């Protein structure tokens, strides 16, 4: 009977297996998914065979319908996995001496996925995994043994002949990541890391795309938790305007806003090249986002009103500002007032006139007890928004935060340039400190604050612990592959208007908690219409070239401003 039915069985199995793609797989890369496909296909085939035999009144032993599929699954699955094992063993034997021996630090999903990917890599050979979870010690991840804790890295690296370490814990706290980096570096290993948590969940990269450790990895913070549905409801399907859209903060605002699918995104920017650059990026990365590239100056009321009248933005993010402290301190003091204060007022008035729902001002920690013109003008811009809030249906929300890593004009690009030239790296003072966060995190929290704000609040971002700039310089020197003997640090003295440390809240303000752990509200005094009229008379009184007089006028209007001589 077997000989009579074999043709029938083959005739049924072959088209089913072909339809399920069993003949298209590459045996070298056989996986659990392939095994599940085989089981499903064999199950379908045996049901079809049983049905046809029933119709043809063929009665084989019932055990055939149990034994035959099991033998078929074992033969088809076993042959594929045997071939894969043979090929991988042959490949590893051939290239074993060429593959770099590496330790992986971490035992969560990222470390597991990385170890699995590196097992097939022609470049890397994982000689061990280190984990802080002692319950995992002695176990294996895809053939690599978990040999101990991070503190054991030095001894094990020497015994295993490892020259590299890969930090695979993007979801861990930055404190733990920094600890792992410093221990691996102390062991004399070249340290690499997997992509950031945000990049992994966005799908832009995979865990196997290792890279060098960057400063963000050492100063990074725990990921911010956002109200994504709320942000989509606020921004989705509406027109949104970003001033200073070509800058470091403005451009990142545009990128993150695009994820919430606004109807139109208006990129308002004075710098032609910066606007062109962001326009080209959006054409490539966000082709479905409708953007409007509007060249204009926030101080030009006619141009601002034209853009608002045409596009009617429901939300406005005002990031355009002069923010370089020494440049704004003397010769350009009046220009800082016009751009940071008058520009804010012009944009805010347009938002009111055209019924924008919310206006979000990007402020700075330098607005707290300011000692420089830039900080005083940003505090004055906050006061303008607070004064306008009293009679407006537009909600004005202000967000203060400190320095962001890699922003235009920040200390990080300057240090990189100095290191590239062979040094020295210049730091103004041995004890000077600043708050730092990454640009993406700062923008995430700006969006969250904008969503939460009801009108008139000054949100203060939790900047974490202040960072000593001298330590920052040392980290960058080490990450660049040099020592302090090779690249010297030189202290040059504080610059005009520069504070030794930054504050987050001004005198006389009270901090109120919010539902978000990284956002607090500073309740400051609110100015009235008379104060605003006095400010208008000063701003419209013509150009002022005496920067001492400008500072004196600022001090009259910003009581907490204490200019340095």
HELIX and SHEET records of a PDB file:
HELIX    1   1 UNK A    2  UNK A   19  1                                  18    
HELIX    2   2 UNK A   27  UNK A   29  5                                   3    
HELIX    3   3 UNK A   32  UNK A   55  1                                  24    
HELIX    4   4 UNK A   64  UNK A   95  1                                  32    
HELIX    5   5 UNK A   96  UNK A   98  5                                   3    
HELIX    6   6 UNK A  109  UNK A  118  1                                  10    
HELIX    7   7 UNK A  134  UNK A  136  5                                   3    
HELIX    8   8 UNK A  150  UNK A  152  5                                   3    
HELIX    9   9 UNK A  153  UNK A  160  1                                   8    
HELIX   10  10 UNK A  174  UNK A  186  1                                  13    
HELIX   11  11 UNK A  197  UNK A  202  1                                   6    
HELIX   12  12 UNK A  215  UNK A  219  1                                   5    
HELIX   13  13 UNK A  228  UNK A  235  1                                   8    
HELIX   14  14 UNK A  248  UNK A  258  1                                  11    
HELIX   15  15 UNK A  272  UNK A  285  1                                  14    
HELIX   16  16 UNK A  301  UNK A  311  1                                  11    
HELIX   17  17 UNK A  325  UNK A  329  1                                   5    
HELIX   18  18 UNK A  333  UNK A  337  1                                   5    
HELIX   19  19 UNK A  338  UNK A  342  3                                   5    
HELIX   20  20 UNK A  343  UNK A  353  1                                  11    
HELIX   21  21 UNK A  365  UNK A  367  5                                   3    
HELIX   22  22 UNK A  373  UNK A  389  1                                  17    
HELIX   23  23 UNK A  411  UNK A  420  1                                  10    
HELIX   24  24 UNK A  439  UNK A  452  1                                  14    
HELIX   25  25 UNK A  469  UNK A  479  1                                  11    
HELIX   26  26 UNK A  529  UNK A  539  1                                  11    
HELIX   27  27 UNK A  547  UNK A  557  1                                  11    
SHEET    1   A 7 UNK A 140  UNK A 141  0                                        
SHEET    2   A 7 UNK A 144  UNK A 148 -1                                        
SHEET    3   A 7 UNK A 124  UNK A 130  1                                        
SHEET    4   A 7 UNK A 100  UNK A 105  1                                        
SHEET    5   A 7 UNK A 164  UNK A 167  1                                        
SHEET    6   A 7 UNK A 190  UNK A 193  1                                        
SHEET    7   A 7 UNK A 211  UNK A 212 -1                                        
SHEET    1   B 9 UNK A 291  UNK A 295  0                                        
SHEET    2   B 9 UNK A 264  UNK A 269  1                                        
SHEET    3   B 9 UNK A 239  UNK A 243  1                                        
SHEET    4   B 9 UNK A 315  UNK A 318  1                                        
SHEET    5   B 9 UNK A 358  UNK A 362  1                                        
SHEET    6   B 9 UNK A 395  UNK A 400  1                                        
SHEET    7   B 9 UNK A 458  UNK A 461  1                                        
SHEET    8   B 9 UNK A 519  UNK A 523 -1                                        
SHEET    9   B 9 UNK A 510  UNK A 513 -1                                        
SHEET    1   C 2 UNK A 403  UNK A 405  0                                        
SHEET    2   C 2 UNK A 436  UNK A 438  1                                        
SHEET    1   D 2 UNK A 425  UNK A 427  0                                        
SHEET    2   D 2 UNK A 489  UNK A 491  1                                        
SHEET    1   E 2 UNK A 433  UNK A 434  0                                        
SHEET    2   E 2 UNK A 467  UNK A 468 -1                                        
END                                                                             
